Amino acid sequence: MRNPFHLVIHALLIAGSVFMLVPFLWMVTTAFKNEDEILKTGQRIVILPDAWRPSFLNGPEDEERIRKEAEHRQAWADLQSGKELPAGARKPSKPFETFDNFREVWDKQDFYRYFLNTLFVSITITVSSLFLASLAAYAFSFFKFPWKDAIFMGLLGTMMLPQQALLIPNYIILSKLNWINTYAALIIPMIASVYSVFFLRQFFLQLPKDLFEAATIDGCTRFQFYWKVVLPLSKPPMVTLGIFTFLGSWNSFVWPLIVTNDKELRVIQVGLSYFNSEAGTQWGPLMAASCLTIFPLVVLYFLAQKQFVESQATTGMKE
Amino acid sequence: MVHGKKIDFGAYGYLLPVVFIILCFQVIPIFYSLAISFYEWDLMSDPNWVGAENFRRLADDPMFYKSLVNTLYYAIFSVPLSILSALCVAMLLNNPIAGMGIYRTIYFLPVITSLNAVSIVWNFIYHPEYGLLNKVLAIFHIAPRLWLQDPLCIMPFLAGLAGVGWPDWLPAGPSMAMLSIIVMSVWKGLGYNVIIFLAGLQNIPKHLYEAATIDGASRWQQFRHITWPLLSPTTFFVFTMSCIGSFQVFSQIYMMTPRGGPMKSTMVIVFYLYQKAFVKFEFGYALAIAFVLFVMVFAMTLFNKLYLEKKVHYS
């Protein structure tokens, strides 16, 4: 430590980090606890699930718990192997397994379905919106045509429209089209992003123009130039935008909540909100569901951290 | 940049998909919604023309005023809290320290997660019996609270701590339930603002600080006369964005207090709008609320732009 001042900085930053991380830690460890552990009242704060705690941390009351747990498991094993229950004994319940909370939400609460729906919807939105936005940006940066600036300004202007006011007429329009409860309702309105057009146009304008002229002279069509030259050159902005779009659609909640009520079409954020209102005190499964919802994003975040931070910082997304 | 002399009418083909979808789902609906706000309509029966009646009803709706006040409380508490905490973290991170990347990863983590998932996690943290918060407070011998179900407002609470009463006619401030949601929201958005502030801080030329140090300026003086003025464009940006965001808060309210909180103390405008539209199916009335909200956000942004931006120091 070169500078004693840095010690103070580290101390403050670590305190802040604890505040940032504890909710996640609490979420993950609770997802692996059984109901008895979670609903234990009293003063003691138990972070790790009982089964994970190293034995040297156990107190006298833990020995009692471990003994009871072993008896329970034995009784369950006896029952499974067809042994008679001792007279007057209660039928043992199935002992808790590590992944039981996850199994509960994934299978019984149909989160596998929500997960796959969300994956499908998010990937479709990301790919189509990148494609459509890059087409439009290509036209705006390489072509000459009447009303070009007017159309561009008009598109930019729509970014200022109040989104809350749009929810209601869009809902009415979709219900007149009989699109409520379809994948189209989840996907089609989301695949035209003015922001992406603007963002890509800024990048395309920086591409060398001689390239375009040379390619045209060589007999390259407009679309070939877009497909074979422009797209391969714009990988970095496309990745940043792609992450931004994917994250936005994975986390999007209000629109899917409004346009779908069929369980088959539910996306994960909506599934989570229904489960939240139905689950009551089933905190273990609730935390497991939250883990599942966050998990893909965290994996992506660690794979492409730089682009993640860039996509947020440059695009100014706020929920 | 335009090339060649020929006009490319093919360009319209490239623009068509985006322009068509934007027309269908942004431009036409906004005019449509202006029209609907003059009707009474539940989608089942035929729309019924009521003129400005929706707006007149809104002016006499006590729940609308309550949601307005609650939204203001949310903004007044969450915006300064987010800016202050993000600025502190960014100033700490703007030092040549080891482990910078790790800290940035940690502080940014909540930003990428879904608001719904972390709302559920915080519901559990705030749980009166099994939650982490009350258990931690118990270590310091602080009595447990109900948090998300606690209607007690902050001003009477603070007055109570000081041993005095709080008169009824003074605004009581946000409830404990609202404050709990505010703390969670600040936690969620902190990393985003930190990144923005950090970018702003790194744009301030280092030689200014060197010169100030030579002149014997204290750390506070350096902050007051160099950092704060030169950072003001960034602060202005964060302030404006946070204000707009806080007027539109919805998901965490819906997830953490699904019925609008104790004594409706977390009922904010967008939540009220959602209930009117998609629970009670009063679409015309809900749109009237949406337009009042839009006018408020627009006026606030305009005020920021015209009045506050004068105080911003652009180099």
Boltz contact constraints between the chains, C-beta under 6 A:
constraints:
  - contact:
      token1: [A, 6]
      token2: [B, 97]
      max_distance: 6.0
  - contact:
      token1: [A, 9]
      token2: [B, 92]
      max_distance: 6.0
  - contact:
      token1: [A, 9]
      token2: [B, 95]
      max_distance: 6.0
  - contact:
      token1: [A, 9]
      token2: [B, 97]
      max_distance: 6.0
  - contact:
      token1: [A, 12]
      token2: [B, 92]
      max_distance: 6.0
  - contact:
      token1: [A, 13]
      token2: [B, 92]
      max_distance: 6.0
  - contact:
      token1: [A, 13]
      token2: [B, 103]
      max_distance: 6.0
  - contact:
      token1: [A, 17]
      token2: [B, 106]
      max_distance: 6.0
  - contact:
      token1: [A, 20]
      token2: [B, 106]
      max_distance: 6.0
  - contact:
      token1: [A, 20]
      token2: [B, 107]
      max_distance: 6.0
  - contact:
      token1: [A, 23]
      token2: [B, 121]
      max_distance: 6.0
  - contact:
      token1: [A, 26]
      token2: [B, 132]
      max_distance: 6.0
  - contact:
      token1: [A, 27]
      token2: [B, 121]
      max_distance: 6.0
  - contact:
      token1: [A, 39]
      token2: [B, 130]
      max_distance: 6.0
  - contact:
      token1: [A, 41]
      token2: [B, 129]
      max_distance: 6.0
  - contact:
      token1: [A, 43]
      token2: [B, 138]
      max_distance: 6.0
  - contact:
      token1: [A, 45]
      token2: [B, 135]
      max_distance: 6.0
  - contact:
      token1: [A, 132]
      token2: [B, 17]
      max_distance: 6.0
  - contact:
      token1: [A, 132]
      token2: [B, 18]
      max_distance: 6.0
  - contact:
      token1: [A, 135]
      token2: [B, 14]
      max_distance: 6.0
  - contact:
      token1: [A, 136]
      token2: [B, 15]
      max_distance: 6.0
  - contact:
      token1: [A, 136]
      token2: [B, 18]
      max_distance: 6.0
  - contact:
      token1: [A, 139]
      token2: [B, 11]
      max_distance: 6.0
  - contact:
      token1: [A, 139]
      token2: [B, 14]
      max_distance: 6.0
  - contact:
      token1: [A, 139]
      token2: [B, 15]
      max_distance: 6.0
  - contact:
      token1: [A, 143]
      token2: [B, 8]
      max_distance: 6.0
  - contact:
      token1: [A, 143]
      token2: [B, 11]
      max_distance: 6.0
  - contact:
      token1: [A, 144]
      token2: [B, 2]
      max_distance: 6.0
  - contact:
      token1: [A, 144]
      token2: [B, 7]
      max_distance: 6.0
  - contact:
      token1: [A, 145]
      token2: [B, 7]
      max_distance: 6.0
  - contact:
      token1: [A, 145]
      token2: [B, 8]
      max_distance: 6.0
  - contact:
      token1: [A, 145]
      token2: [B, 11]
      max_distance: 6.0
  - contact:
      token1: [A, 158]
      token2: [B, 22]
      max_distance: 6.0
  - contact:
      token1: [A, 158]
      token2: [B, 26]
      max_distance: 6.0
  - contact:
      token1: [A, 161]
      token2: [B, 26]
      max_distance: 6.0
  - contact:
      token1: [A, 161]
      token2: [B, 30]
      max_distance: 6.0
  - contact:
      token1: [A, 162]
      token2: [B, 294]
      max_distance: 6.0
  - contact:
      token1: [A, 164]
      token2: [B, 270]
      max_distance: 6.0
  - contact:
      token1: [A, 164]
      token2: [B, 290]
      max_distance: 6.0
  - contact:
      token1: [A, 165]
      token2: [B, 33]
      max_distance: 6.0
  - contact:
      token1: [A, 165]
      token2: [B, 290]
      max_distance: 6.0
  - contact:
      token1: [A, 165]
      token2: [B, 294]
      max_distance: 6.0
  - contact:
      token1: [A, 166]
      token2: [B, 29]
      max_distance: 6.0
  - contact:
      token1: [A, 168]
      token2: [B, 277]
      max_distance: 6.0
  - contact:
      token1: [A, 168]
      token2: [B, 283]
      max_distance: 6.0
  - contact:
      token1: [A, 168]
      token2: [B, 286]
      max_distance: 6.0
  - contact:
      token1: [A, 168]
      token2: [B, 287]
      max_distance: 6.0
  - contact:
      token1: [A, 169]
      token2: [B, 29]
      max_distance: 6.0
  - contact:
      token1: [A, 169]
      token2: [B, 32]
      max_distance: 6.0
  - contact:
      token1: [A, 169]
      token2: [B, 33]
      max_distance: 6.0
  - contact:
      token1: [A, 170]
      token2: [B, 25]
      max_distance: 6.0
  - contact:
      token1: [A, 170]
      token2: [B, 29]
      max_distance: 6.0
  - contact:
      token1: [A, 189]
      token2: [B, 25]
      max_distance: 6.0
  - contact:
      token1: [A, 192]
      token2: [B, 18]
      max_distance: 6.0
  - contact:
      token1: [A, 192]
      token2: [B, 21]
      max_distance: 6.0
  - contact:
      token1: [A, 192]
      token2: [B, 22]
      max_distance: 6.0
  - contact:
      token1: [A, 209]
      token2: [B, 1]
      max_distance: 6.0
  - contact:
      token1: [A, 251]
      token2: [B, 114]
      max_distance: 6.0
  - contact:
      token1: [A, 253]
      token2: [B, 116]
      max_distance: 6.0
  - contact:
      token1: [A, 253]
      token2: [B, 251]
      max_distance: 6.0
  - contact:
      token1: [A, 258]
      token2: [B, 278]
      max_distance: 6.0
  - contact:
      token1: [A, 269]
      token2: [B, 116]
      max_distance: 6.0
  - contact:
      token1: [A, 272]
      token2: [B, 116]
      max_distance: 6.0
  - contact:
      token1: [A, 273]
      token2: [B, 116]
      max_distance: 6.0
  - contact:
      token1: [A, 276]
      token2: [B, 120]
      max_distance: 6.0
  - contact:
      token1: [A, 277]
      token2: [B, 258]
      max_distance: 6.0
  - contact:
      token1: [A, 283]
      token2: [B, 124]
      max_distance: 6.0
  - contact:
      token1: [A, 286]
      token2: [B, 120]
      max_distance: 6.0
  - contact:
      token1: [A, 290]
      token2: [B, 117]
      max_distance: 6.0
  - contact:
      token1: [A, 290]
      token2: [B, 120]
      max_distance: 6.0
  - contact:
      token1: [A, 290]
      token2: [B, 121]
      max_distance: 6.0
  - contact:
      token1: [A, 293]
      token2: [B, 114]
      max_distance: 6.0
  - contact:
      token1: [A, 293]
      token2: [B, 117]
      max_distance: 6.0
  - contact:
      token1: [A, 294]
      token2: [B, 113]
      max_distance: 6.0
  - contact:
      token1: [A, 294]
      token2: [B, 117]
      max_distance: 6.0
  - contact:
      token1: [A, 297]
      token2: [B, 112]
      max_distance: 6.0
  - contact:
      token1: [A, 301]
      token2: [B, 112]
      max_distance: 6.0
  - contact:
      token1: [A, 309]
      token2: [B, 195]
      max_distance: 6.0
  - contact:
      token1: [A, 312]
      token2: [B, 192]
      max_distance: 6.0
  - contact:
      token1: [A, 313]
      token2: [B, 195]
      max_distance: 6.0
  - contact:
      token1: [A, 318]
      token2: [B, 241]
      max_distance: 6.0
  - contact:
      token1: [A, 318]
      token2: [B, 245]
      max_distance: 6.0
  - contact:
      token1: [A, 319]
      token2: [B, 115]
      max_distance: 6.0
